[in-house]
């Protein structure tokens, strides 16, 4: 199964470089990465299995931007994996998603990781959230019309569309994969739309746009992460 990681980005060059390196380090071979930037921050470019498209015209909503990013994937892909520009993905992330999509239409992990101050990874339940770890069959995504044109809750709106169509979902954690999605909250130069209020998308569009280069940087402890035992209730 050919699968792309689909990412949208806005004014996060340091975080995006780490996410790109996570993709480069993936162990699943038949993959690609599509990054869509509508801040005009970079030169459009591509590397081994990845492509960055940068434009200087802001999409009207986050949902529209997600749909535009999905439209950029290769014609022969069978599934789409959601990757967020400020989060980290361990080397088996795409392998776990593909294994799950071979028995279902929607991969929705039940456990996510977050980094402690010591650099250890703590497990906690997703509670159906944490959209950045999802993957789904492309044909079903197109059949439901993709994401709605909205700035907050577009992920849960997509989930409702999937449920109305009766999509079968599975959990890669139940297939004995270790959690692979490291959700990042806070840190230098970071922001989260979910914490910026109803008009966060518009506020973000008013920030100063500066040109930047894209430099793949490996997150610390990436190849030998310490995942703490026990699964906690949802933290964020």
GIDA-V859338 format. One record per backbone hydrogen bond with DSSP energy under -1.0 kcal/mol. CO is the residue of the C=O (numbers start at 1). NH is the residue of the N-H. Records with the same first field share a line. If there is no record, write none. Layout:
CO: NH ; NH
This chain:
2: 78 ; 79
3: 32
4: 81
5: 34
6: 83
7: 36
12: 16
13: 17
14: 18
15: 19
16: 20
17: 21 ; 217
18: 22
19: 23
20: 24
21: 25
23: 26
29: 31
30: 3
32: 5
33: 51
34: 7
35: 53
36: 9
37: 55
41: 212
45: 52
49: 33
50: 47
51: 35
52: 45
53: 37
55: 40
61: 65
62: 66
63: 67
64: 68
65: 69
66: 70
67: 71
69: 72
70: 73
74: 77
78: 138
79: 4
80: 136
81: 6
84: 87
88: 182
90: 93
91: 27
92: 96
93: 97
94: 98
95: 99
96: 100
97: 101
98: 102
100: 103
105: 137
106: 170
107: 135
110: 126
112: 124
113: 183
114: 122
116: 119
120: 116
121: 228
122: 114
123: 232
124: 112
126: 129
130: 133
131: 134
134: 82
135: 107
136: 80
137: 141
138: 142
139: 143
140: 144
141: 146
148: 150
150: 63
153: 157
154: 158
155: 159
156: 160
157: 161
158: 162
159: 163
160: 164
161: 165
162: 167
163: 166
168: 105 ; 106
170: 108
172: 177
173: 176
180: 90
181: 113
182: 88
187: 190
192: 195
193: 196
197: 200
199: 203
200: 204
201: 205
203: 206
204: 207
219: 222
226: 121
232: 125
